[in-house]
Amino acid sequence: MKADALLNGYLDLNLLVLAGTLLWLSARKLLSQTRLSHAYLAQLRLMNMLTLLLALSPFLMYAFTHFVMAHPPNISDLLVAQYLQGNVSMSAASFETLLGLREDTVRVLTSQQLLWTQLLAVVLMIGGAICALHVALSVFRLHRALTRSYQWKHIGKTRILISDDTAVAYSTRGIFNRYVVLPTVLLTNPADLKLTVAHEMQHFRQRDIECEFLLEMLRPLLFWNPAFYLWRREVRHLREFACDQALMARPGLDLRAYCECLIRACALAAQERLFFTRRSPAVALVDRRETRRNSTLQQRIIAVTAQAPHGGTGFGWALVSGLMIASVLATAMLMQRPSDWSHDRLMLSTIVNLERMASRNASSESPSASASAILQGSFMPRISQ
C-alpha cells in the first residue's frame, strides 16, 4: 500500500472518531429528553458496536472501494455539484484550492521535504511509541499482578484470585481464561465480597474487557485526538452505569448495601494511591475518578437509583442504533477520495481556466473585453468581478 493511501486512512480514522463523537454527544443530548435516557445497557451496547465499527472503518472502506464501488459519493464531489449549480459564492480558483487542500497536505506530508513535516512525523512517531510502550508496560504489570495472586475459586473459564497487592477489585482476561482479582480485605466482609464478584462478572457479560482492550490498542494511533479521550470517557462511564443498573435489576440485591459497598471501596482505594498503578486491559470496581472527585461517585449512585425503562423500547433502540450506524458508515464513505476526472470536475477545471484567462487578459487593455464576453456568454456560473 502506498504512503499516501496509508496517510489518508490514518486521517480518515481520526476524522471519523471526531465525527462519531459529535454524533454520539448529539444523540445523547436528544435521548436525555426521552424515556431512553436511563437505558444504560442499551447505550453501552451501541457504543461498543460503534467503537468496533470506528476501528474497522479504514478496512471496511478499503474493501468497499476495491470490491463494491470504486468511486462512491463523497463530500468533495457533492460540493463541486453545489458549486456548478450556483449555490456557492466563491471564485472557481479559490474553490478548487479549498477542495484540494487535503490532497495537497497529504502530498506535502508524504514527500517529507519541508522541515515542519519532518518534525511532525517525528512527534507522531515518538508519541505513538510512548503510548505503545505505556500499553505494553500496563500489560506487563497486569501479568505480574496475576502471577502474584492466589487462586480462590475456579468457575468454568473464570478464575477468582485473591491478591495482597491491590485494594480495588478488578477483572481482566487472557486468551483463554477470565480473571477476577479481589483484595484480601474483602474476605472479612461477605456482603461486599458477594456484591463485588457480581459486579465484576457483569463486566464479562457486557464484553467490557474486550472493548477496553480495543480502546487501548487504538490509543497509540489516536493519542493526539481529543475526540478519542471524550469517546473513551463516555464508554467508561456507561459501562459502570450499565453494570450497576443491571445488578440492581436482579432480585435479592439490596440497593443501599450496594451503594455503601461502592463508598467503602472508594474510601479504601483513596488511602493507597499506589494501588491505582495502571494495569491494562482491566476494568476495576472503582477508579481514580471516584477518588478524585465526589461528583463522579455521586453520578454512579444517582444512575444506579434511576428507573430503567421497561417494555416498548426495542423498536426505539433499533431505530436509534440503525441511524447511528448508518450515519457513521455514511460519514466514512463521504470522506473517501474523489475520482480525478469526473464530468463535474472537468467543468470546474474549465471555469478555473477561463478565470485565469480573464485575469491574464485583464492586465492588458485590448483583450479584456473579449475575455469578459467569453465568460459572460458561457454556460458556466458567472464570476464576480
GUBA-181995 format. One record per residue: residue number from 1; y, x, z of N, C-alpha, C in turn. Coordinates in steps of 0.02 Angstrom, whole numbers, plus 50000, padded with zeros to 5 digits. Atoms other than C-alpha are relative to their C-alpha. Layout:
% GUBA-181995
PT num  n.py  n.px  n.pz ca.py ca.px ca.pz  c.py  c.px  c.pz
PT NUM     Y     X     Z     Y     X     Z     Y     X     Z
...
//
This chain:
% GUBA-181995
PT num  n.py  n.px  n.pz ca.py ca.px ca.pz  c.py  c.px  c.pz
PT   1 49940 50042 50000 50000 50000 50000 50062 50044 50000
PT   2 49940 49960 50006 50172 50066 49953 50042 49996 50063
PT   3 49958 49996 49940 50300 50118 50083 50048 49940 50004
PT   4 49954 50056 49998 50422 49981 50031 49966 49935 50019
PT   5 50038 50059 49981 50286 49848 50049 49987 49999 50075
PT   6 50011 49996 49928 50246 49909 50225 50064 49985 50038
PT   7 49936 50011 49967 50429 49911 50273 50021 49927 49995
PT   8 49985 50071 50008 50454 49736 50202 49957 49957 50047
PT   9 50043 50036 49953 50304 49675 50302 50023 50007 50072
PT  10 49974 49988 49933 50375 49754 50459 50063 49959 50013
PT  11 49939 50040 49993 50544 49672 50431 49983 49925 50003
PT  12 50020 50070 49999 50460 49505 50394 49972 49980 50068
PT  13 50028 50016 49934 50364 49513 50558 50055 49992 50052
PT  14 49946 50004 49951 50520 49547 50660 50045 49939 49988
PT  15 49958 50058 50015 50622 49414 50570 49963 49935 50016
PT  16 50039 50061 49986 50481 49288 50588 49995 49988 50075
PT  17 50001 50008 49927 50469 49320 50775 50067 49972 50024
PT  18 49935 50027 49983 50656 49289 50786 50005 49926 49981
PT  19 49997 50069 50022 50642 49129 50684 49954 49956 50042
PT  20 50047 50039 49958 50489 49071 50783 50027 49988 50069
PT  21 49971 50008 49933 50579 49100 50948 50055 49947 49999
PT  22 49947 50050 50005 50729 48999 50891 49971 49930 49989
PT  23 50032 50065 50010 50615 48860 50829 49970 49974 50064
PT  24 50031 50023 49938 50521 48855 50993 50052 49978 50052
PT  25 49948 50019 49952 50678 48854 51101 50032 49934 49981
PT  26 49972 50063 50022 50748 48713 50996 49951 49942 50013
PT  27 50050 50052 49989 50584 48615 51006 49994 49985 50075
PT  28 50005 50011 49928 50576 48641 51195 50060 49960 50025
PT  29 49941 50038 49980 50754 48576 51212 49992 49927 49983
PT  30 50011 50069 50019 50707 48420 51117 49945 49968 50042
PT  31 50055 50027 49960 50545 48398 51214 50020 49985 50071
PT  32 49978 50012 49932 50638 48407 51378 50029 49930 50010
PT  33 49973 50068 49996 50711 48236 51336 49945 49947 49992
PT  34 50056 50046 50011 50538 48158 51312 49950 50006 50057
PT  35 50052 49999 49949 50385 48122 51417 49951 50058 49990
PT  36 50042 49942 50013 50303 48276 51340 50026 50064 50034
PT  37 49969 49940 49972 50417 48394 51437 49957 50034 50053
PT  38 50042 49972 49947 50288 48418 51577 49928 50009 49978
PT  39 50068 49988 50026 50135 48434 51465 49992 50075 49989
PT  40 49999 49927 50004 50123 48619 51504 49938 50029 49965
PT  41 50061 49974 50031 49943 48645 51449 50004 49993 49924
PT  42 49993 50010 50072 49978 48571 51277 50052 50048 49971
PT  43 49950 49952 50023 50135 48677 51262 49972 50070 49997
PT  44 50030 49933 50000 50037 48833 51309 49953 50009 49942
PT  45 50045 49995 50057 49903 48798 51180 50038 50009 49935
PT  46 49960 49993 50061 50036 48778 51047 50031 50069 49996
PT  47 49970 49933 50002 50122 48940 51097 49948 50053 49987
PT  48 50054 49952 50014 49957 49035 51098 49981 49999 49926
PT  49 50016 50006 50071 49919 48968 50925 50055 50031 49957
PT  50 49945 49972 50038 50092 49015 50863 50003 50076 50008
PT  51 50002 49928 49991 50076 49189 50939 49950 50032 49953
PT  52 50050 49975 50047 49917 49217 50840 50025 49994 49928
PT  53 49975 50010 50068 50000 49146 50685 50054 50051 49982
PT  54 49949 49950 50012 50150 49261 50702 49970 50069 49989
PT  55 50031 49935 50007 50038 49412 50723 49964 50007 49933
PT  56 50038 49998 50063 49935 49367 50569 50042 49985 49939
PT  57 49959 50022 50056 50081 49311 50462 50007 50052 49944
PT  58 49996 49952 50056 50102 49476 50364 49936 50001 49958
PT  59 50063 50000 50037 49917 49473 50317 49990 49934 49962
PT  60 50007 50064 50033 49919 49288 50277 50044 49996 49938
PT  61 49955 50002 50058 50070 49306 50163 49978 50049 49946
PT  62 50026 49952 50049 49994 49459 50079 49942 49968 49961
PT  63 50056 50034 50034 49835 49360 50041 50025 49942 49958
PT  64 49975 50057 50037 49935 49208 49986 50033 50021 49935
PT  65 49965 49979 50060 50044 49304 49864 49955 50037 49950
PT  66 50044 49964 50045 49897 49401 49792 49943 49957 49972
PT  67 50057 50039 50022 49766 49265 49778 50016 49927 49986
PT  68 49983 50071 50010 49856 49096 49778 50060 49993 49954
PT  69 49939 50007 50039 50034 49110 49712 50038 50066 50003
PT  70 49969 49933 50002 50111 49273 49656 50073 49997 50021
PT  71 49929 50006 49984 50291 49213 49673 50015 49932 50028
PT  72 49986 50065 49969 50308 49071 49797 50074 49988 50006
PT  73 49929 50013 49989 50475 48984 49826 50027 50042 50058
PT  74 49971 49958 49948 50589 49097 49928 50073 49985 50007
PT  75 49931 50017 49985 50760 49088 50005 50048 50030 49949
PT  76 49956 49969 50049 50835 49207 49878 50006 49958 49937
PT  77 49998 50041 50061 50785 49101 49728 50035 49933 50013
PT  78 49966 50063 49984 50845 48943 49816 50076 50009 50002
PT  79 49928 49987 49998 51015 49022 49847 50028 50010 49929
PT  80 49978 49991 50069 51027 49075 49665 50007 49933 49965
PT  81 49996 50066 50030 50990 48897 49610 50061 49962 50025
PT  82 49941 50033 49973 51125 48832 49726 50064 50029 49970
PT  83 49940 49969 50030 51249 48957 49654 50010 49975 49929
PT  84 49994 50022 50069 51211 48907 49475 50021 49927 49994
PT  85 49978 50070 49999 51241 48726 49523 50073 49992 50024
PT  86 49930 50002 49979 51415 48773 49583 50011 49983 50073
PT  87 49994 50017 49929 51380 48746 49769 50019 50059 50044
PT  88 49982 49940 49961 51428 48923 49822 50065 50027 49971
PT  89 49935 49975 50022 51609 48980 49813 50004 50075 50013
PT  90 50001 49927 49994 51590 49166 49784 49995 50029 49930
PT  91 50007 49967 50065 51608 49286 49640 49928 50020 49989
PT  92 50070 49985 50017 51446 49322 49549 49980 50070 50023
PT  93 50017 49932 49981 51455 49508 49583 49989 50006 50076
PT  94 50008 49998 49926 51480 49483 49771 49936 49964 50021
PT  95 50060 50038 49983 51342 49353 49775 49937 50040 49984
PT  96 50058 49959 50018 51221 49469 49684 49992 50058 50049
PT  97 50002 49946 49951 51266 49610 49804 49971 49975 50066
PT  98 50025 50029 49938 51232 49496 49953 49925 49987 49995
PT  99 50072 50014 50008 51063 49443 49884 49959 50064 49999
PT 100 50037 49937 50004 51013 49623 49852 50008 50045 50059
PT 101 49988 49958 49941 51066 49684 50024 49936 50025 50031
PT 102 50063 49980 49969 50890 49684 50094 49963 50051 49957
PT 103 50035 49954 50044 50813 49768 49941 50034 50068 49999
PT 104 49964 49936 49998 50949 49899 49942 49987 50037 50065
PT 105 50012 49968 49935 50923 49930 50128 49929 50029 50003
PT 106 50069 49975 50001 50734 49947 50105 49995 50062 49957
PT 107 50002 49943 50045 50762 50066 49960 50030 50062 50034
PT 108 49967 49944 49966 50880 50174 50064 49955 50026 50056
PT 109 50041 49979 49944 50763 50175 50214 49937 50037 49977
PT 110 50061 49967 50024 50609 50222 50113 50015 50067 49967
PT 111 49983 49936 50032 50700 50361 50020 50011 50055 50052
PT 112 49989 49952 49946 50748 50446 50186 50045 50058 49978
PT 113 49955 49948 50023 50889 50540 50101 50062 50006 50044
PT 114 49941 49999 49957 51028 50494 50223 49980 50018 50071
PT 115 50014 49977 49932 51041 50565 50398 49985 49941 50046
PT 116 50009 50057 49954 51056 50394 50483 49931 49967 49991
PT 117 50067 50028 50011 50895 50334 50401 49946 50043 50033
PT 118 50048 49956 49968 50802 50486 50464 50002 49992 50076
PT 119 49994 50011 49928 50871 50460 50640 49970 49934 50020
PT 120 50028 50065 49984 50824 50277 50636 49924 50002 49999
PT 121 50073 49994 50004 50647 50319 50581 49972 50037 50061
PT 122 50022 49962 49941 50632 50446 50722 50003 49957 50063
PT 123 49993 50043 49942 50697 50321 50851 49944 49947 50002
PT 124 50052 50051 50002 50575 50186 50794 49931 50030 50014
PT 125 50065 49968 49987 50428 50307 50794 49993 50020 50073
PT 126 50004 49980 49929 50471 50376 50966 49993 49939 50045
PT 127 50005 50061 49959 50499 50202 51038 49932 49968 49995
PT 128 50067 50028 50008 50337 50137 50965 49947 50042 50034
PT 129 50049 49956 49968 50242 50290 51026 50003 49994 50076
PT 130 49994 50007 49926 50312 50270 51203 49969 49935 50023
PT 131 50030 50064 49982 50263 50086 51206 49924 50002 49994
PT 132 50072 49994 50009 50090 50126 51138 49969 50041 50056
PT 133 50024 49959 49944 50070 50262 51270 50000 49961 50065
PT 134 49996 50041 49940 50126 50141 51404 49943 49949 50003
PT 135 50056 50047 50003 49997 50013 51347 49934 50036 50015
PT 136 50061 49962 49988 49861 50147 51345 49994 50020 50073
PT 137 50000 49982 49929 49911 50205 51519 49984 49939 50044
PT 138 50014 50061 49963 49906 50025 51581 49925 49982 49996
PT 139 50071 50013 50007 49731 50002 51511 49959 50049 50042
PT 140 50035 49950 49959 49677 50164 51596 50005 49982 50074
PT 141 49993 50020 49931 49748 50105 51762 49957 49939 50017
PT 142 50042 50058 49990 49659 49940 51742 49926 50019 50005
PT 143 50069 49978 49998 49494 50025 51704 49985 50037 50066
PT 144 50011 49964 49938 49514 50140 51854 49999 49952 50060
PT 145 50000 50049 49946 49556 49992 51967 49934 49961 50002
PT 146 50063 50036 50002 49399 49901 51910 49942 50042 50025
PT 147 50055 49956 49977 49286 50051 51941 50004 50013 50075
PT 148 49992 49989 49927 49356 50069 52118 49987 49937 50040
PT 149 50013 50063 49965 49320 49888 52160 49926 49991 50013
PT 150 50069 50014 49981 49161 49817 52235 49981 49929 49978
PT 151 50021 50066 50024 49063 49675 52158 49980 49956 50058
PT 152 50016 50048 49948 49055 49523 52270 49953 49947 49975
PT 153 50043 50051 50030 48981 49390 52157 49997 50011 49925
PT 154 50010 49993 50072 48916 49378 51980 49980 49931 49974
PT 155 50013 50067 50026 48929 49210 51889 49999 50004 49924
PT 156 50004 49993 50073 48866 49222 51711 50029 50067 49978
PT 157 49966 49940 50023 48978 49346 51621 50063 50015 50040
PT 158 49941 49990 49959 49110 49335 51757 49981 50037 50064
PT 159 50012 49961 49939 49110 49468 51893 50060 49993 50046
PT 160 49948 50006 49950 49210 49435 52051 49998 50063 50043
PT 161 49997 49935 49966 49267 49600 52127 50047 49996 50060
PT 162 49957 49993 49941 49344 49646 52294 50030 50070 49998
PT 163 49966 49936 50004 49474 49784 52300 50044 50011 50061
PT 164 49955 49981 49947 49563 49876 52439 50067 50025 49973
PT 165 49941 49969 50030 49694 49939 52316 50048 49950 49970
PT 166 49954 50050 50027 49778 49776 52272 50015 49947 50052
PT 167 49980 50055 49956 49874 49644 52367 50005 49934 49961
PT 168 49992 50058 50043 49878 49524 52219 49937 49990 49959
PT 169 50059 50015 50040 49729 49439 52139 50020 49998 49926
PT 170 49987 50002 50072 49718 49459 51950 49934 49994 49963
PT 171 50060 50008 50042 49597 49426 51808 50010 50039 49936
PT 172 49999 49963 50063 49554 49526 51654 49931 49994 49968
PT 173 50065 50002 50033 49410 49552 51535 49989 50064 49961
PT 174 50019 49947 50045 49316 49683 51439 49973 49970 49936
PT 175 50028 50025 50063 49221 49668 51277 49949 49945 50013
PT 176 50054 50047 49986 49075 49575 51356 50009 49962 50064
PT 177 49995 50031 49934 49120 49535 51537 50072 49982 50017
PT 178 49935 50019 49973 49263 49449 51626 50001 50018 50074
PT 179 49993 49975 49932 49331 49507 51793 50055 49962 50037
PT 180 49950 50026 49954 49420 49426 51939 50003 50048 50059
PT 181 49991 49950 49947 49489 49555 52062 50039 49968 50057
PT 182 49969 50031 49941 49529 49492 52237 50017 50052 50052
PT 183 49985 49954 49945 49617 49584 52379 49954 49986 50059
PT 184 50047 50005 49944 49508 49617 52529 50024 49951 50054
PT 185 49973 50043 49948 49625 49521 52644 49984 49927 49989
PT 186 50016 50070 50014 49579 49358 52557 49934 49978 50031
PT 187 50065 50018 49971 49404 49365 52632 50008 49969 50069
PT 188 49988 50028 49934 49480 49319 52800 50032 49930 49997
PT 189 49968 50065 50008 49559 49160 52729 49961 49961 49947
PT 190 50042 50035 50049 49426 49049 52646 50038 49950 49957
PT 191 49963 50050 50038 49552 48916 52594 50038 50033 49942
PT 192 49963 49964 50052 49664 49039 52499 49952 50033 49951
PT 193 50050 49969 50044 49509 49125 52430 49976 49950 49947
PT 194 50024 50051 50047 49446 48963 52352 50053 49983 49948
PT 195 49946 50017 50047 49616 48921 52276 50014 50056 49952
PT 196 49987 49943 50043 49641 49096 52209 49947 50008 49946
PT 197 50054 49994 50049 49471 49104 52125 50005 49944 49948
PT 198 49991 50055 50047 49501 48932 52048 50057 50013 49952
PT 199 49942 49984 50042 49670 48990 51984 49981 50051 49946
PT 200 50017 49947 50048 49601 49147 51902 49948 49976 49949
PT 201 50049 50026 50048 49454 49055 51824 50033 49954 49949
PT 202 49964 50043 50047 49576 48932 51747 50033 50042 49945
PT 203 49971 49956 50050 49661 49078 51659 49949 50016 49945
PT 204 50052 49988 50050 49495 49113 51572 49993 49939 49954
PT 205 50008 50061 50041 49482 48932 51514 50058 49993 49951
PT 206 49941 50006 50043 49658 48943 51441 50006 50056 49949
PT 207 49998 49942 50045 49621 49105 51347 50064 50041 50011
PT 208 49938 49964 49985 49769 49186 51435 49991 50076 49994
PT 209 50012 49928 50004 49690 49359 51441 50004 50023 49928
PT 210 49999 49981 50070 49664 49364 51254 50071 49998 49971
PT 211 49931 50005 50024 49843 49307 51222 50042 50058 50028
PT 212 49964 49944 49971 49910 49439 51342 49982 50065 49964
PT 213 50021 49941 50037 49808 49571 51251 50036 50003 49933
PT 214 49966 50002 50064 49884 49515 51085 50073 50017 50007
PT 215 49930 49985 49989 50060 49522 51155 50011 50075 50013
PT 216 49995 49928 49986 50030 49698 51220 49990 50041 49937
PT 217 50011 49964 50062 49966 49753 51051 50061 49995 49953
PT 218 49941 50009 50042 50123 49685 50967 50061 50037 50027
PT 219 49941 49969 49969 50242 49770 51088 50022 50064 49967
PT 220 49975 49939 50034 50245 49942 51002 50035 49986 49934
PT 221 49968 50017 50063 50296 49856 50840 50065 49962 50010
PT 222 49943 50045 49990 50425 49738 50916 50041 50020 50061
PT 223 49969 49981 49936 50491 49839 51063 50076 49994 49997
PT 224 49927 50002 50005 50670 49836 50996 50026 49929 49987
PT 225 49981 50068 50019 50671 49650 50957 50008 49956 50062
PT 226 49991 50042 49940 50748 49543 51097 49961 49934 49996
PT 227 50036 50063 50007 50664 49387 51025 49928 50006 50024
PT 228 50069 49991 49977 50493 49461 51065 49995 49992 50075
PT 229 50002 50005 49927 50534 49475 51250 50015 49929 50023
PT 230 49989 50071 49985 50602 49297 51251 49935 49961 49989
PT 231 50063 50034 50015 50440 49238 51170 49948 50015 50054
PT 232 50050 49981 49949 50332 49335 51293 50016 49968 50067
PT 233 49981 50032 49938 50430 49266 51440 49981 49927 50000
PT 234 50018 50070 50005 50404 49089 51378 49924 49991 50008
PT 235 50073 50004 49995 50217 49119 51359 49978 50009 50072
PT 236 50020 49986 49931 50201 49192 51534 50020 49945 50048
PT 237 49981 50057 49958 50299 49052 51614 49954 49942 49990
PT 238 50041 50058 50015 50199 48919 51526 49928 50009 50025
PT 239 50069 49991 49979 50031 48997 51568 49992 49988 50075
PT 240 50004 50013 49928 50069 48990 51754 50011 49926 50015
PT 241 49988 50071 49990 50141 48814 51745 49938 49960 49981
PT 242 50059 50036 50023 49989 48755 51645 49941 50010 50047
PT 243 50055 49986 49954 49867 48840 51762 50008 49962 50066
PT 244 49987 50036 49937 49947 48768 51918 49990 49925 49991
PT 245 50005 50072 50012 49957 48594 51842 49927 49980 49988
PT 246 50071 50016 50012 49775 48599 51783 49961 49998 50065
PT 247 50035 49999 49936 49717 48643 51958 50016 49938 50041
PT 248 49980 50058 49961 49816 48503 52036 49971 49935 49973
PT 249 50031 50059 50029 49734 48380 51917 49928 49991 50023
PT 250 50069 50004 49976 49565 48417 51996 49997 49962 50066
PT 251 50006 50035 49936 49506 48304 52135 49979 50048 50055
PT 252 50019 49959 49943 49493 48383 52306 50044 50059 50015
PT 253 49954 49944 49988 49629 48514 52288 50065 49974 50030
PT 254 49940 50022 49965 49774 48496 52408 50061 50034 49973
PT 255 49939 49973 50030 49947 48518 52332 50038 50044 50049
PT 256 49962 49961 49952 50030 48578 52490 49964 50066 50016
PT 257 50037 49939 49986 49892 48704 52527 50007 50050 49943
PT 258 49994 49955 50057 49907 48774 52351 50069 50032 49999
PT 259 49932 49972 49999 50097 48795 52362 50007 50051 50056
PT 260 49997 49951 49945 50078 48880 52531 49961 50063 49983
PT 261 50038 49942 50022 49948 48994 52454 50042 50045 49955
PT 262 49956 49961 50044 50072 49047 52320 50054 50035 50041
PT 263 49947 49970 49959 50207 49078 52451 49972 50059 50039
PT 264 50029 49944 49962 50091 49185 52557 49983 50059 49954
PT 265 50015 49946 50046 50035 49284 52405 50063 50039 49980
PT 266 49937 49967 50016 50216 49320 52359 50025 50041 50058
PT 267 49977 49964 49941 50260 49370 52536 49959 50064 50011
PT 268 50042 49941 49991 50112 49489 52546 50013 50051 49945
PT 269 49988 49954 50055 50145 49563 52375 50068 50034 50005
PT 270 49933 49972 49994 50330 49590 52412 50002 50059 50049
PT 271 50001 49946 49952 50284 49706 52555 49974 50065 49971
PT 272 50030 49941 50030 50189 49826 52442 50015 50000 49925
PT 273 49980 49998 50070 50280 49858 52278 49952 50043 49958
PT 274 50045 49957 50037 50153 49991 52231 49944 49960 49968
PT 275 50055 50040 50027 50025 49855 52202 50019 49968 49933
PT 276 49979 50028 50063 50129 49799 52053 49999 50051 49944
PT 277 50008 49952 50054 50088 49955 51954 49968 49966 49940
PT 278 50019 50038 50059 50066 49894 51777 49927 50011 49981
PT 279 50068 49998 50025 49887 49852 51729 49995 49948 49945
PT 280 49999 50045 50057 49859 49775 51560 49937 50011 49958
PT 281 49977 50069 49996 49795 49662 51490 49969 49964 50059
PT 282 50024 50037 49941 49781 49564 51652 50051 49946 50016
PT 283 49957 50055 49979 49852 49403 51723 49992 49992 50076
PT 284 50002 50000 49927 49897 49402 51908 50018 49931 50027
PT 285 49982 50063 49967 49914 49259 52032 50076 49994 50006
PT 286 49927 49996 49998 50096 49311 52058 50020 50067 49970
PT 287 49977 49936 50027 50201 49448 51979 50070 50015 50027
PT 288 49936 49977 49975 50368 49535 52000 50053 49945 50003
PT 289 49949 50052 50002 50469 49382 51953 50000 49959 50065
PT 290 50004 50041 49939 50405 49286 52105 50026 50036 50061
PT 291 49977 49963 49942 50452 49426 52224 50073 50021 49994
PT 292 49930 49980 50010 50620 49472 52147 50048 49942 50008
PT 293 49954 50057 50000 50696 49300 52125 49964 49939 50026
PT 294 50030 50059 49971 50659 49150 52231 49999 49942 49950
PT 295 49996 50056 50047 50708 49038 52085 49936 49994 49958
PT 296 50060 50002 50041 50552 49087 51986 49942 49967 50037
PT 297 50052 50032 49959 50433 49041 52127 50017 49926 50010
PT 298 49978 50070 49993 50536 48884 52152 49983 49960 49937
PT 299 50017 50034 50063 50511 48840 51967 49925 49984 49997
PT 300 50072 50013 50000 50322 48856 51988 49982 49942 50047
PT 301 50015 50053 49953 50321 48744 52139 50024 49932 49973
PT 302 49975 50062 50030 50429 48615 52051 49955 49978 49943
PT 303 50044 50018 50056 50317 48623 51898 49933 49973 50023
PT 304 50065 50022 49977 50158 48601 51998 50004 49931 50031
PT 305 49991 50067 49972 50230 48446 52080 50021 49948 49947
PT 306 49979 50047 50053 50287 48371 51913 49940 49960 49977
PT 307 50053 50045 50023 50187 48225 51850 49984 50013 49927
PT 308 50020 49988 50069 50089 48270 51694 49992 49933 49964
PT 309 50007 50063 50037 50092 48137 51556 49927 49982 49991
PT 310 50069 50024 50008 49936 48031 51543 49997 49949 49943
PT 311 50014 50049 50053 49873 47943 51387 50056 49994 49949
PT 312 49953 50014 50053 49957 47913 51221 50041 50060 49977
PT 313 49962 49941 50021 50017 48093 51196 49964 50040 49946
PT 314 50038 49962 50051 49882 48152 51074 50034 50000 49933
PT 315 49967 50004 50065 49971 48091 50919 50067 50038 50002
PT 316 49936 49965 49994 50138 48157 50982 49993 50075 49996
PT 317 50009 49928 50001 50071 48330 51013 49972 50024 49934
PT 318 50025 49982 50067 49977 48332 50848 50059 50005 49951
PT 319 49942 49999 50044 50141 48291 50761 50044 50061 50014
PT 320 49959 49942 49982 50240 48423 50858 49967 50065 49978
PT 321 50036 49940 50019 50106 48555 50830 50001 50010 49925
PT 322 50000 49995 50073 50094 48516 50645 50068 50021 49973
PT 323 49932 49982 50023 50283 48527 50623 50016 50072 50016
PT 324 49985 49931 49982 50295 48692 50717 49961 50049 49957
PT 325 50040 49955 50042 50152 48773 50622 50025 50000 49928
PT 326 49974 50004 50068 50218 48710 50456 50067 50036 49994
PT 327 49935 49966 50002 50392 48774 50499 49993 50075 50000
PT 328 50011 49928 49998 50328 48948 50541 49972 50025 49933
PT 329 50029 49980 50065 50223 48957 50382 50052 49996 49944
PT 330 49948 50007 50051 50367 48892 50276 50052 50055 50006
PT 331 49952 49946 49990 50485 49020 50353 49971 50066 49975
PT 332 50031 49938 50024 50361 49160 50318 49999 50002 49924
PT 333 50001 50002 50073 50346 49103 50137 50069 50010 49971
PT 334 49932 49995 50026 50534 49088 50112 50027 50071 50005
PT 335 49976 49932 49992 50557 49268 50170 49968 50049 49951
PT 336 50033 49956 50047 50447 49337 50031 50049 50025 49947
PT 337 49957 49969 50050 50522 49449 49897 50001 49957 49936
PT 338 49995 50041 50061 50586 49358 49742 49972 50036 49939
PT 339 50020 49971 50064 50524 49384 49565 50060 50035 49968
PT 340 49945 49959 50025 50626 49512 49470 50039 49966 49943
PT 341 49966 50025 50059 50665 49419 49308 49986 49926 49989
PT 342 50006 50073 50009 50662 49232 49337 50058 49976 49956
PT 343 49949 50028 50044 50765 49119 49223 50068 49996 50035
PT 344 49937 50007 49963 50895 49086 49359 50032 50068 50012
PT 345 49972 49934 49987 50915 49271 49396 50028 50030 49936
PT 346 49972 49977 50063 50941 49309 49212 50068 49968 49988
PT 347 49935 50033 50007 51080 49179 49210 50051 50030 50047
PT 348 49954 49969 49952 51157 49256 49367 50021 50069 49974
PT 349 49983 49935 50027 51148 49428 49287 50048 49995 49942
PT 350 49953 50011 50056 51235 49359 49132 50070 49987 50026
PT 351 49935 50014 49971 51376 49291 49239 50032 50063 50028
PT 352 49974 49938 49972 51393 49457 49328 50026 50045 49945
PT 353 49977 49958 50056 51405 49549 49162 50064 49973 49969
PT 354 49938 50029 50026 51537 49427 49100 50059 50013 50046
PT 355 49947 49984 49952 51636 49453 49259 50023 50072 49992
PT 356 49982 49929 50008 51629 49640 49235 50038 50012 49935
PT 357 49963 49994 50062 51684 49624 49055 50071 49975 50008
PT 358 49933 50028 49988 51830 49515 49108 50042 50047 50042
PT 359 49964 49954 49957 51876 49640 49243 50023 50061 49962
PT 360 49981 49941 50039 51874 49786 49122 50054 49982 49949
PT 361 49952 50020 50051 51968 49691 48988 50068 49982 50029
PT 362 49936 50018 49968 52098 49632 49113 50043 50061 50012
PT 363 49961 49939 49989 52150 49813 49138 50041 50019 49938
PT 364 49961 49990 50061 52207 49818 48957 50036 49935 49982
PT 365 49959 50058 50014 52332 49697 48883 49970 49954 49946
PT 366 50021 50041 50056 52256 49638 48720 49936 49962 50010
PT 367 50063 50037 49997 52076 49592 48760 49996 49950 50057
PT 368 50006 50043 49941 52118 49495 48919 49992 49927 49982
PT 369 50005 50070 50019 52144 49328 48834 49932 49984 49970
PT 370 50065 50011 50031 51984 49348 48735 49945 49994 50053
PT 371 50051 50003 49947 51878 49384 48891 50007 49936 50040
PT 372 49990 50062 49963 51957 49238 48982 49975 49940 49961
PT 373 50025 50056 50041 51918 49123 48835 49924 49998 50000
PT 374 50074 49999 49998 51737 49180 48836 49974 49970 50064
PT 375 50023 50026 49935 51720 49143 49020 50012 49925 50006
PT 376 49984 50071 49994 51807 48975 49011 49958 49957 49954
PT 377 50038 50039 50048 51707 48921 48860 49925 50002 50012
PT 378 50072 49995 49988 51538 48970 48930 49976 49942 50043
PT 379 50029 50054 49959 51420 48850 49016 49989 50022 50072
PT 380 50008 49974 49933 51421 48960 49172 50054 49972 50046
PT 381 49948 50021 49953 51516 48915 49333 50064 50042 49989
PT 382 49937 49965 50010 51700 48961 49321 50011 50053 50053
PT 383 49987 49945 49954 51753 49123 49400 50072 49994 50023
PT 384 49932 50006 49973 51901 49113 49515 50041 50061 49981
PT 385 49956 49945 50022 52046 49217 49458 50034 50029 50062
//
